């Protein structure tokens, strides 16, 4: 179905730090239940993600992209979260880096974008 939706991660999981693979799977179960083809994950107020969360999140995000064409932009993530997601993606097996898949990050304010650019 051609539509966009947003899932607020903090509201869904109820925490500001995401540590486990189970949390990533719980988040991605919610994404799979959504019928839209673009599902933004709003990481506002999430302060930390572990590498294990990021690894499981990345694997399941790629799986949804390759099997169903679901695009999952990350919105309102802090620099640490984006850096962790990028680091994990770069360590994955090259065969999972399929064709035209590009990780997408979105900033809802000029200030967020400026902070991200200053940190990299």
ZINORCOR-V646090 format. One record per residue. PSI is psi in degrees with one decimal (NA if undefined). Layout:
<<PSI> <PSI>>
This chain:
<<130.5> <99.0> <167.6> <144.7> <165.7> <135.5> <115.4> <110.5> <-44.7> <-42.6> <-38.5> <-49.5> <-19.1> <16.8> <165.1> <-7.0> <129.2> <112.6> <-25.2> <158.9> <-34.1> <-38.9> <-40.3> <-42.6> <-38.7> <-43.1> <-45.6> <-25.4> <-38.4> <-39.0> <-45.2> <-30.6> <-18.9> <137.6> <-3.9> <160.3> <-10.1> <118.3> <107.5> <134.5> <111.5> <109.4> <21.7> <136.2> <4.4> <123.4> <-27.3> <142.9> <141.5> <165.7> <-32.9> <-40.1> <-48.3> <-39.8> <-49.3> <-41.3> <-46.4> <-46.3> <-45.2> <-32.3> <-43.5> <-40.2> <-45.0> <-36.9> <-48.4> <-33.5> <-35.3> <-4.3> <22.8> <126.6> <131.4> <85.1> <144.8> <125.4> <142.5> <32.5> <143.7> <172.7> <-39.5> <-45.3> <-47.2> <-42.9> <-43.1> <-44.2> <-42.5> <-41.7> <-45.2> <-43.6> <-36.9> <-18.5> <-3.3> <159.2> <133.2> <-29.6> <-22.1> <-9.6> <81.4> <134.2> <-112.1> <19.6> <127.7> <128.2> <139.7> <131.9> <141.4> <140.0> <132.2> <-0.2> <155.6> <-39.5> <-42.5> <-44.2> <-45.3> <-43.7> <-41.8> <-47.6> <-34.2> <-29.4> <-19.1> <NA>>
